[in-house]
Amino acid sequence: MNLFKTGDFREHYTEYPVGPVDVGTDIFLQVAVKSNDTGVIVFVDECKATATPNYDDEMQFVFLEDG
């Protein structure tokens, strides 16, 4: 997964964490899976951020739900 600086998807961030990012700001992500299986498809159903590495953290910011 890459986080890009603008919507032209030319330059991605190389140092993390990135931020802070203001609520309402567009973010530009690219997601891919490398596989020799040509039948593999990537479908992003959910994307969220939490304040900790805990996926179920109470504080969550949902970017994409029910892809």
Secondary structure as a PSIPRED ss2 file (coil, helix, strand):
# PSIPRED VFORMAT (PSIPRED V4.0)

   1 M C   1.000  0.000  0.000
   2 N E   0.000  0.000  1.000
   3 L E   0.000  0.000  1.000
   4 F E   0.000  0.000  1.000
   5 K C   1.000  0.000  0.000
   6 T C   1.000  0.000  0.000
   7 G C   1.000  0.000  0.000
   8 D C   1.000  0.000  0.000
   9 F C   1.000  0.000  0.000
  10 R C   1.000  0.000  0.000
  11 E C   1.000  0.000  0.000
  12 H E   0.000  0.000  1.000
  13 Y C   1.000  0.000  0.000
  14 T C   1.000  0.000  0.000
  15 E C   1.000  0.000  0.000
  16 Y C   1.000  0.000  0.000
  17 P C   1.000  0.000  0.000
  18 V C   1.000  0.000  0.000
  19 G C   1.000  0.000  0.000
  20 P C   1.000  0.000  0.000
  21 V C   1.000  0.000  0.000
  22 D C   1.000  0.000  0.000
  23 V C   1.000  0.000  0.000
  24 G C   1.000  0.000  0.000
  25 T C   1.000  0.000  0.000
  26 D C   1.000  0.000  0.000
  27 I C   1.000  0.000  0.000
  28 F E   0.000  0.000  1.000
  29 L E   0.000  0.000  1.000
  30 Q E   0.000  0.000  1.000
  31 V C   1.000  0.000  0.000
  32 A C   1.000  0.000  0.000
  33 V C   1.000  0.000  0.000
  34 K C   1.000  0.000  0.000
  35 S C   1.000  0.000  0.000
  36 N C   1.000  0.000  0.000
  37 D C   1.000  0.000  0.000
  38 T C   1.000  0.000  0.000
  39 G C   1.000  0.000  0.000
  40 V C   1.000  0.000  0.000
  41 I C   1.000  0.000  0.000
  42 V C   1.000  0.000  0.000
  43 F C   1.000  0.000  0.000
  44 V C   1.000  0.000  0.000
  45 D C   1.000  0.000  0.000
  46 E E   0.000  0.000  1.000
  47 C E   0.000  0.000  1.000
  48 K E   0.000  0.000  1.000
  49 A E   0.000  0.000  1.000
  50 T E   0.000  0.000  1.000
  51 A C   1.000  0.000  0.000
  52 T C   1.000  0.000  0.000
  53 P C   1.000  0.000  0.000
  54 N C   1.000  0.000  0.000
  55 Y C   1.000  0.000  0.000
  56 D C   1.000  0.000  0.000
  57 D C   1.000  0.000  0.000
  58 E C   1.000  0.000  0.000
  59 M C   1.000  0.000  0.000
  60 Q E   0.000  0.000  1.000
  61 F E   0.000  0.000  1.000
  62 V E   0.000  0.000  1.000
  63 F E   0.000  0.000  1.000
  64 L E   0.000  0.000  1.000
  65 E E   0.000  0.000  1.000
  66 D C   1.000  0.000  0.000
  67 G C   1.000  0.000  0.000
